[in-house]
Amino acid sequence: MSGWIHAREIVEEQSVSGAVDEYSKQYARFDKVYLALTWLLARRCHNLPGRRPREVDGVQYYLYKMQGDPMADTPDIVILYTFNDQQVNIIAVEAQECDENSE
């Protein structure tokens, strides 16, 4: 369980903080899902299933999609981030109505 003990600091770009505020107004449970997602990123950003790395100018960027749940009224959330041993830097976040047909 040592992998869960080390938690990186979550750092959001200013535009991300604004988007989180807007999505929290738009989607009833966005704030709870986003909090859970950042908790997970802080502990498992290096080992999430489905994460998609891409290198640009020597920087490794990761795109992660958390599928929403229509029964729980939670949106799909996509996060673009980078990380190192101390921090997860959230570059962008996008939320949209849950696509019941996506996998």
Phi, psi and omega in degrees: 000004183300332179298333180275342184287317182283113178246127177280156175285137176268124178238125181253139169297155181301321180295330179291317179301318177294318179296320178299317178298315180294315180294328178295329176283325185280323184241124187306322185247015182302314184300322180290317179293319180296319177298316178296320180294318178292326175300315180294315178300320180299331185254333187226022183303332182278349190217041179271138177293139176082359179292147186236101180281148174214132180263131177226121180050041177081001179254131179271118178253146181235139177243126181230132177247127174255116182286135177284181181225115182297327179290328179270357181059046177244143183277164166289140178230131177243132181234135173254127184211163169235166177205160169223192183294338184253333190221153165247121180258112180273116185272321182206152175221141177222140177233147176208163179310142180299127176270103184299339184264352182280158180243000000 
